[in-house]
Amino acid sequence: MIIDAHQHFWRLERGDYGWLTPELAPIYRDFGPSDLAPHLARQGIGGTVLVQAAPTLAETEYLLELAGESDVVRGVVGWVDFEATSAPEEIARLARHPKLVGLRPMIQDIADDDWMLDPVLAPAFEAMIRHDLTFDALVLPRHLPRLRRLLARHPDLRCVIDHGAKPEIAAGRFDAWAGEMAALARETRAWCKLSGLLTEAGEGAGRAELEPYVAHLVAQFGPARLVWGSDWPVLTLAASYEAWFEMARSLIPDAEDRRAVFGGNAAGLYRL
């Protein structure tokens, strides 16, 4: 089965998407299962992982409700307040839902770059380990040394790096990002998502701009620790669903590797 390991739904009237403003006109509207369904059907995609887009428990409950009504959504990556003393209990409660497969604090939007290393968060990370949940690391290149330290503290925490850590492709920055990603791949058991790269590549970018970055991720993590995701509908700021799907497949030329990256690995990562 082909699995899209990273997509979003949102309803603007819910009001907790602080980053989603009218300036992002192409995606400043509601997106739900009926909007995604035609894309999945055209590409023969049988399942998705639905990922949070707002830092609220209310949105996580909303996503779990949608997932409960949809056979195609195989898992939900939600959100909890990792700083709250009640975080372990909240994680235990959410984990009782059969489709809750992971959690994602929105680290890229947190002012303190060292936030993930605060000892107050340790009970939340330990609760994730107890409940066999995946930690989606929404980080930028500058966070990668901190992420390596975090995973050294919690070696049993199953982690996937969202969007390849958003390398600065449009600016042509490669070496520092590449070195940190290589160290993470070598020193930790982290996985990496092949997603979100086109939106980092700038207007008009295509396969040529992405190829060195994807080749590095494949070389460092190997096809067994990479998972493909669309990042739809954010993707539509840069390309169509179909264009990104075909481009990503062309960047993983081996048929057996494609089967893993485009489905099998997501099932293992998220315990689908």
Disulfide bonds with the S-S distance in Angstrom:
none
